[in-house]
Every structure is written in C-alpha cells, then in structure tokens.
C-alpha cells in the first residue's frame, strides 16, 4: 500500500481540480448572464431603431426629426444594420467595411453580410403607407461577439497557466526526487565500502589460515563479497551517466538470474525463452540491468509465496517513433518477465511503480520505482506491466534499444 503522503497528495490534487472547475463554471455562468442582458439590450435598441425609421419615413412633420435622427439613428455606433425593401439594399450602418474597397466590392461584401444576418436574427418589419414594407437586418455588435467568446478564452488561459504550473511543479518535484535518489544511492555505496573492505580482509585471512584452507565456506564468502561489490557499483552508478555497451542480451539475462536462482526456494522454477537469435545485442549497463531483472524477479518470488515459475522471454518489438521528432527510432527488443503469482488489480497497475508502494510487511517499496528509473532514465527504454490477472500472474515488459 502507498504511504499516507501519496494519498494526501491525491486528495489535494482532486480538491484543486474541483476548485478550478468551480471557478470555470462560475465564470461561464456569470458571463452568459452578462451576454444575455447585453443581447436583450441590443434587441431593444434595434426595435427602437426600427420604430424611429418607420416614424421618420411615414411622418410629414419635421419638428422632431433632427432630434430622432441624432439621438436614435446616429446614436447606434456599434450594432451592424442593413435596411432593405425586400429586394434592394437601401442603407447600412456599422458594417466595418474597409475604406479602400471599390463600390462593386462594397456591394458584394454588404450582400454577404446580409446573408449572415438573415441566419442570425429574423428581420424587423417596418410597415409603410400604401402597404409597402422595409426590413431591418442586424447582427450582434463586436463587443457582444467578443463577450460570447470571452469564457472560452479565459478558460484557455487558465488551463494554460495551470498546465505551466503543473509542469513546473512536476519538474521541480522530479528534480528533488532525483537528488534524493542520488544522495541515498551515493551514501549507501559509501556506507557499504567500510564493511566490504573488512570482509575482503577476513576472506584473505581465512584463505591463508591452515584451519580454513580449502573450505567451501571461504569460496562462498568470496561469492558474496563479489556480490556486495556489484551492489556497491550499482549504487555508485546512480546519478552518473552510465556507460551503455552492446551486450549479448540472452547471455546477460541468463547471468542476471543465475545468482538469484541459486538463492531462492527450489520450488521456484526459472526459464529463459527467446524469439531472437542467440547473439542479439542490446545497449545495456550490465550492473544496472542485472539490478532491474533481480528486482522484478524478487517481487515475483514474493507474489508466488516461494512456489511457482518465472519465465523470461526475449522478443522483437517494433520501435515507437516519438511524435515530436523526425529522427528514425533505434531498433528495439523486449524482455517479458512472467510469473504465476497473485496478480495485480487493474486499479493498482501504475501504483506499483510509485516509491513507497508495497504489499509486504517489510520493505520500503523502492524496487520497482528504481527499476523504472534505471530503464527509462539511464537506458532510454521502457518498463511497464504488459498484463496481469488476479490469481493467475503478471507479465512485466522491459524494452531496450539495440
């Protein structure tokens, strides 16, 4: 299970997301209310505009005409309007046409705008004497159109800022985690150095002692010392750029499980199968690669309670092309590590790679997290769970470059 820190982070992320959605929803609702009010106001203004035109056209009195012309007709400086008699365009206002257009181009543009207006709003009919009619077509003002799109623009800006903040936070968090990983690894390698030197001295003493000369235990002690030296080298490589070499994948994989195979229950059967030629190479740092394979296999042994089988199968894979680069991808190979253990629930498939996740009473839950870092950060490969079924087992896939 994950430590409380990770559960708390998940809750905080959920709360932040809900708060952001609440702000976005409130913004959209409030802006839509403003748009509705402004639209009603413009509708009322156009109705008054049409009534004034009808009065000006129909009346013979001239007393109020200058006032009406100035205060209503000319006061409309924002709402695009086209006046027609049903067939011909009589007048237009606030269409925003470029001044340099020729008369023919202007007429063409006005007709196009008229078609747009016909689709936006029904025309306002002006009843004239003798049964004649004029029609007022209009569309929303530029301000209203911009206000309609404002929530989308605002949401895009908020989303962009949120994404930048998330990426910055993730980058700084990964950098901090990397420093912790490197510091822990270097300190572990340093702490192993002193007892390892002492063990080397004790082995030399036992070899020279007549009492223990030729004893198998001395040679076994030497194997464990060699193992500790490999582990120390692994920890020392964390944080520095490892040297990758083209190694025989089949032989390197077999060597990786040889040490573990001799030290786990005899009821656990290891096997290696290959769909590749036996001399297939892969770019590997051997000490780190061995560490990854051992971590996955140790977890498999624990999942099987010391009884079952672990199969490592070497396969060809089609290299994946990165969408952001045109570089031709390197050829790749895969190692599928399949156990017959308890399996992993679907909702935990990614959690197993988080630092601190463990189902055991003892352990820090760092093995798989470290394994993924080694493969993805240092080998530029991939490590993921290919498949898992509760009660039947799990298959990890490890992809390497050639």
C-alpha positions as CSV (number, residue, x, y, z in Angstrom):
1,X,0.0,0.0,0.0
2,X,1.0,3.6,-0.5
3,X,2.2,5.7,2.4
4,X,-0.2,8.4,3.7
5,X,1.8,11.1,1.9
6,X,0.7,9.9,-1.5
7,X,-2.9,9.5,-0.5
8,X,-2.8,13.1,0.8
9,X,-1.3,14.4,-2.5
10,X,-4.1,12.7,-4.5
11,X,-6.7,14.4,-2.3
12,X,-5.1,17.7,-2.7
13,X,-4.9,17.4,-6.5
14,X,-8.6,16.4,-6.5
15,X,-9.5,19.4,-4.4
16,X,-7.5,21.8,-6.6
17,X,-9.1,20.3,-9.7
18,X,-12.6,20.6,-8.2
19,X,-11.9,24.2,-7.2
20,X,-10.7,25.1,-10.7
21,X,-13.8,23.5,-12.3
22,X,-16.0,25.5,-9.9
23,X,-14.2,28.7,-10.9
24,X,-14.6,27.9,-14.5
25,X,-18.3,27.0,-14.1
26,X,-19.0,30.2,-12.2
27,X,-17.1,32.3,-14.9
28,X,-19.2,30.7,-17.7
29,X,-22.5,31.2,-15.9
30,X,-21.8,34.8,-15.0
31,X,-20.5,35.7,-18.5
32,X,-23.5,34.1,-20.1
33,X,-25.8,36.1,-17.9
34,X,-24.0,39.3,-19.0
35,X,-24.2,38.2,-22.6
36,X,-28.0,37.6,-22.3
37,X,-28.5,41.0,-20.7
38,X,-26.5,42.8,-23.4
39,X,-28.2,40.9,-26.1
40,X,-31.6,41.9,-24.8
41,X,-30.4,45.5,-24.6
42,X,-29.3,45.4,-28.2
43,X,-32.5,43.8,-29.3
44,X,-34.4,46.6,-27.6
45,X,-32.1,49.2,-29.2
46,X,-32.7,47.7,-32.7
47,X,-36.5,47.7,-32.1
48,X,-36.4,51.4,-31.2
49,X,-34.2,52.0,-34.2
50,X,-36.8,50.3,-36.5
51,X,-39.7,52.2,-34.9
52,X,-37.8,55.5,-35.4
53,X,-37.1,54.7,-39.1
54,X,-40.8,53.9,-39.6
55,X,-41.8,57.2,-38.0
56,X,-39.2,59.2,-40.0
57,X,-40.3,57.6,-43.2
58,X,-44.1,57.8,-42.5
59,X,-44.5,61.2,-40.9
60,X,-44.7,64.5,-42.6
61,X,-43.8,66.5,-39.5
62,X,-40.3,67.8,-39.3
63,X,-40.2,69.2,-35.8
64,X,-38.8,66.1,-34.1
65,X,-36.9,64.6,-37.0
66,X,-33.5,66.2,-36.2
67,X,-33.8,65.0,-32.6
68,X,-34.7,61.5,-33.5
69,X,-32.0,61.3,-36.2
70,X,-29.4,62.4,-33.7
71,X,-30.4,60.6,-30.6
72,X,-31.5,57.3,-32.0
73,X,-30.4,56.7,-35.6
74,X,-26.9,58.2,-35.3
75,X,-26.5,57.1,-31.7
76,X,-26.2,53.5,-32.9
77,X,-22.5,53.2,-33.5
78,X,-21.9,49.5,-32.6
79,X,-24.7,47.3,-33.9
80,X,-24.3,46.4,-37.6
81,X,-27.6,47.2,-39.5
82,X,-28.8,46.8,-43.1
83,X,-32.0,48.3,-44.3
84,X,-33.7,46.7,-47.4
85,X,-37.0,47.0,-49.2
86,X,-37.1,43.2,-49.7
87,X,-35.1,43.3,-52.9
88,X,-32.7,46.2,-52.8
89,X,-30.3,47.4,-50.1
90,X,-31.4,50.9,-49.1
91,X,-28.9,51.7,-46.3
92,X,-26.3,50.1,-44.0
93,X,-24.5,51.1,-40.8
94,X,-21.6,49.9,-38.7
95,X,-20.6,47.1,-41.0
96,X,-16.9,47.8,-40.5
97,X,-16.0,47.5,-44.2
98,X,-12.5,48.6,-45.3
99,X,-12.4,52.1,-46.7
100,X,-10.3,51.2,-49.7
101,X,-12.9,48.8,-51.2
102,X,-14.4,49.7,-54.6
103,X,-18.1,50.3,-54.9
104,X,-18.6,46.9,-56.5
105,X,-16.6,45.1,-53.8
106,X,-18.5,47.0,-51.1
107,X,-21.9,46.0,-52.6
108,X,-20.6,42.3,-52.7
109,X,-19.5,42.5,-49.1
110,X,-22.8,44.0,-47.9
111,X,-24.7,41.2,-49.6
112,X,-22.6,38.6,-47.9
113,X,-23.2,40.2,-44.6
114,X,-26.9,40.4,-45.3
115,X,-26.9,36.6,-45.8
116,X,-25.1,36.2,-42.5
117,X,-27.6,38.5,-40.7
118,X,-30.6,36.6,-42.1
119,X,-29.3,33.4,-40.5
120,X,-28.6,35.2,-37.1
121,X,-31.8,37.1,-36.4
122,X,-35.2,37.4,-38.0
123,X,-35.7,40.8,-39.7
124,X,-37.7,43.6,-38.1
125,X,-40.5,44.6,-40.5
126,X,-41.3,48.3,-41.0
127,X,-44.9,48.8,-42.2
128,X,-45.1,51.8,-44.5
129,X,-48.1,53.6,-46.2
130,X,-49.7,52.0,-49.2
131,X,-48.8,48.5,-48.0
132,X,-45.1,48.9,-48.6
133,X,-42.5,47.3,-46.3
134,X,-38.9,47.8,-45.3
135,X,-36.8,45.3,-43.4
136,X,-34.1,45.9,-40.8
137,X,-31.5,43.2,-40.6
138,X,-28.9,43.2,-37.9
139,X,-26.3,41.1,-36.1
140,X,-24.6,41.2,-32.7
141,X,-22.2,44.0,-32.0
142,X,-18.5,43.3,-31.9
143,X,-18.5,43.8,-28.1
144,X,-21.2,41.1,-27.7
145,X,-19.5,38.7,-30.0
146,X,-16.2,39.1,-28.1
147,X,-18.0,38.7,-24.8
148,X,-19.5,35.4,-26.1
149,X,-16.0,34.0,-26.7
150,X,-14.5,35.5,-23.6
151,X,-15.3,32.5,-21.3
152,X,-13.5,30.2,-23.8
153,X,-10.5,32.5,-24.0
154,X,-10.4,32.8,-20.2
155,X,-10.7,29.0,-19.7
156,X,-7.9,28.5,-22.3
157,X,-5.7,31.0,-20.4
158,X,-6.5,29.4,-17.0
159,X,-5.8,25.9,-18.5
160,X,-2.5,27.1,-20.0
161,X,-1.4,28.7,-16.7
162,X,-2.5,25.5,-14.8
163,X,-0.6,23.3,-17.3
164,X,2.5,25.5,-16.9
165,X,2.2,25.4,-13.1
166,X,1.8,21.7,-13.2
167,X,4.7,21.1,-15.5
168,X,6.9,23.4,-13.4
169,X,5.8,21.7,-10.2
170,X,6.4,18.2,-11.7
171,X,9.8,19.2,-13.0
172,X,10.9,20.6,-9.6
173,X,9.4,17.6,-7.8
174,X,11.2,15.2,-10.2
175,X,14.5,17.1,-9.8
176,X,14.1,17.0,-6.0
177,X,13.3,13.3,-6.1
178,X,16.3,12.7,-8.3
179,X,18.5,14.5,-5.8
180,X,17.1,12.3,-3.0
181,X,17.6,9.1,-5.1
182,X,21.2,10.1,-6.0
183,X,22.0,11.1,-2.4
184,X,20.6,7.9,-1.0
185,X,22.4,5.8,-3.5
186,X,25.8,7.5,-3.0
187,X,25.5,7.4,0.7
188,X,24.6,3.7,0.6
189,X,27.6,3.0,-1.6
190,X,29.8,4.9,0.8
191,X,28.4,3.0,3.8
192,X,29.0,-0.3,2.1
193,X,32.6,0.4,1.4
194,X,33.9,0.0,5.0
195,X,32.4,-3.4,5.9
196,X,33.2,-4.6,2.3
197,X,36.9,-3.8,2.8
198,X,36.8,-5.6,6.1
199,X,35.2,-8.7,4.6
200,X,37.8,-8.8,1.8
201,X,40.4,-8.8,4.6
202,X,38.7,-11.5,6.5
203,X,38.5,-13.7,3.4
204,X,42.2,-13.2,2.7
205,X,42.9,-14.2,6.3
206,X,40.7,-17.3,6.1
207,X,42.4,-18.4,2.8
208,X,45.8,-18.2,4.4
209,X,44.7,-20.0,7.6
210,X,45.5,-23.7,7.7
211,X,42.3,-24.4,9.6
212,X,40.0,-23.0,6.9
213,X,42.2,-23.6,3.8
214,X,40.2,-25.3,1.1
215,X,36.9,-25.0,3.0
216,X,33.9,-24.4,0.6
217,X,32.6,-21.7,3.0
218,X,35.6,-19.5,2.1
219,X,34.8,-19.6,-1.5
220,X,31.1,-19.0,-0.8
221,X,32.1,-16.0,1.2
222,X,34.1,-14.8,-1.8
223,X,31.0,-15.0,-4.0
224,X,29.0,-12.9,-1.5
225,X,31.8,-10.4,-1.4
226,X,31.8,-10.2,-5.1
227,X,28.1,-9.7,-4.9
228,X,28.4,-6.8,-2.5
229,X,31.0,-5.3,-4.8
230,X,28.5,-5.4,-7.7
231,X,25.8,-3.9,-5.5
232,X,28.1,-1.1,-4.4
233,X,28.9,-0.4,-8.0
234,X,25.2,-0.3,-8.8
235,X,24.6,2.3,-6.2
236,X,27.6,4.3,-7.3
237,X,26.3,4.4,-10.9
238,X,23.0,6.1,-9.7
239,X,23.2,9.8,-10.5
240,X,26.1,9.5,-13.0
241,X,25.7,8.8,-16.7
242,X,26.2,5.1,-17.1
243,X,28.2,3.6,-19.9
244,X,25.9,1.5,-22.2
245,X,27.5,-1.2,-24.3
246,X,26.2,-3.6,-26.9
247,X,25.9,-6.8,-24.8
248,X,24.6,-10.2,-25.7
249,X,21.0,-9.9,-24.5
250,X,20.4,-13.7,-24.0
251,X,23.7,-14.3,-22.0
252,X,23.4,-11.1,-20.0
253,X,19.8,-12.0,-19.0
254,X,20.8,-15.6,-18.0
255,X,23.7,-14.2,-15.9
256,X,21.3,-11.8,-14.2
257,X,19.1,-14.5,-12.8
258,X,21.8,-17.1,-12.1
259,X,22.7,-15.6,-8.7
260,X,19.1,-15.2,-7.7
261,X,18.1,-18.7,-8.9
262,X,20.6,-20.3,-6.5
263,X,19.3,-18.3,-3.5
264,X,15.5,-18.6,-3.7
265,X,13.3,-21.6,-3.0
266,X,13.8,-24.6,-5.1
267,X,10.1,-24.6,-5.7
268,X,10.5,-21.6,-7.9
269,X,11.5,-22.6,-11.5
270,X,13.3,-20.1,-13.7
271,X,13.3,-20.4,-17.5
272,X,14.5,-18.3,-20.4
273,X,12.9,-18.4,-23.9
274,X,13.8,-16.4,-26.9
275,X,12.3,-15.5,-30.2
276,X,15.6,-13.7,-31.2
277,X,18.9,-15.1,-32.4
278,X,21.1,-16.0,-29.5
279,X,23.7,-13.4,-30.5
280,X,21.2,-10.5,-30.5
281,X,22.8,-7.4,-28.8
282,X,21.2,-4.6,-26.7
283,X,22.6,-1.4,-25.3
284,X,23.0,-2.3,-21.6
285,X,24.8,-1.2,-18.5
286,X,25.2,-4.7,-17.0
287,X,25.3,-3.9,-13.3
288,X,22.2,-1.7,-13.5
289,X,20.4,-4.1,-15.9
290,X,21.1,-7.0,-13.5
291,X,19.6,-4.9,-10.7
292,X,16.4,-4.4,-12.7
293,X,15.9,-8.0,-13.5
294,X,16.6,-9.1,-10.0
295,X,14.1,-6.6,-8.5
296,X,11.4,-7.8,-10.8
297,X,12.1,-11.4,-10.2
298,X,12.3,-10.9,-6.4
299,X,8.9,-9.3,-6.5
300,X,7.6,-12.2,-8.5
301,X,9.0,-14.7,-6.0
302,X,7.2,-12.8,-3.2
303,X,4.0,-12.7,-5.2
304,X,4.1,-16.5,-5.6
305,X,4.9,-17.1,-1.9
306,X,8.0,-19.0,-2.9
307,X,6.3,-21.5,-5.2
308,X,5.7,-21.2,-9.0
309,X,7.5,-20.4,-12.2
310,X,9.2,-17.3,-13.7
311,X,9.6,-17.2,-17.4
312,X,11.8,-14.6,-19.2
313,X,11.0,-14.4,-22.9
314,X,13.1,-12.3,-25.4
315,X,11.0,-10.8,-28.2
316,X,11.4,-8.5,-31.1
317,X,9.3,-5.3,-31.0
318,X,8.5,-2.5,-33.4
319,X,10.3,0.7,-32.3
320,X,8.0,3.5,-31.4
321,X,8.5,6.9,-33.1
322,X,8.4,10.0,-31.0
323,X,5.8,12.4,-32.4
324,X,7.9,15.4,-31.6
325,X,11.0,14.3,-33.6
326,X,11.6,13.1,-37.1
327,X,14.6,11.1,-36.0
328,X,14.4,7.4,-37.1
329,X,13.9,5.3,-34.0
330,X,16.5,2.8,-33.0
331,X,15.7,-0.9,-33.3
332,X,14.4,-2.3,-30.0
333,X,14.0,-5.6,-28.2
334,X,11.8,-6.7,-25.3
335,X,12.0,-8.9,-22.3
336,X,8.8,-10.3,-20.9
337,X,9.1,-11.5,-17.3
338,X,6.0,-13.6,-16.4
339,X,5.2,-15.1,-13.0
340,X,2.5,-17.3,-11.7
341,X,1.8,-15.2,-8.7
342,X,-1.2,-13.4,-7.2
343,X,-1.6,-10.8,-10.0
344,X,-2.2,-7.1,-9.6
345,X,-5.7,-5.4,-9.6
346,X,-6.3,-3.1,-12.6
347,X,-6.5,-0.1,-10.3
348,X,-3.0,-0.7,-9.0
349,X,-1.2,-1.3,-12.3
350,X,0.6,2.1,-12.2
351,X,0.7,2.4,-8.4
352,X,3.3,-0.4,-8.2
353,X,5.9,1.9,-9.7
354,X,5.4,4.7,-7.1
355,X,8.1,5.0,-4.4
356,X,6.7,3.6,-1.2
357,X,4.1,1.2,-2.7
358,X,4.4,-2.2,-1.2
359,X,2.2,-5.1,-0.2
360,X,4.8,-6.6,2.1
361,X,5.1,-6.0,5.8
362,X,8.8,-5.4,5.4
363,X,10.5,-3.3,2.8
364,X,10.5,0.3,1.5
365,X,8.7,-0.2,-1.7
366,X,11.5,1.2,-3.8
367,X,12.4,-1.7,-6.0
368,X,10.1,-1.2,-9.0
369,X,10.3,2.5,-8.8
370,X,14.1,2.3,-9.0
371,X,13.9,-0.3,-11.8
372,X,11.7,2.0,-13.9
373,X,14.1,4.9,-13.4
374,X,17.1,2.8,-14.4
375,X,15.4,1.6,-17.6
376,X,13.7,4.9,-18.6
377,X,16.3,7.5,-17.4
378,X,19.5,5.6,-18.0
379,X,18.7,3.2,-20.8
380,X,16.1,5.3,-22.7
381,X,13.9,2.3,-22.7
382,X,10.5,1.4,-21.1
383,X,9.3,-0.7,-18.2
384,X,5.6,-1.4,-17.7
385,X,3.1,-4.0,-16.9
386,X,2.1,-5.7,-20.1
387,X,-0.7,-7.8,-18.5
388,X,-1.9,-9.0,-15.1
389,X,-4.8,-11.1,-13.9
390,X,-5.6,-11.6,-10.2
391,X,-4.9,-15.1,-9.2
392,X,-3.0,-16.1,-12.3
393,X,0.1,-13.9,-12.6
394,X,1.7,-10.8,-14.0
395,X,3.9,-10.0,-17.0
396,X,6.3,-7.1,-16.9
397,X,7.7,-5.9,-20.2
398,X,11.2,-4.3,-20.4
399,X,12.1,-2.6,-23.7
400,X,15.7,-1.8,-24.6
401,X,17.5,-0.2,-27.5
402,X,19.9,-2.1,-29.7
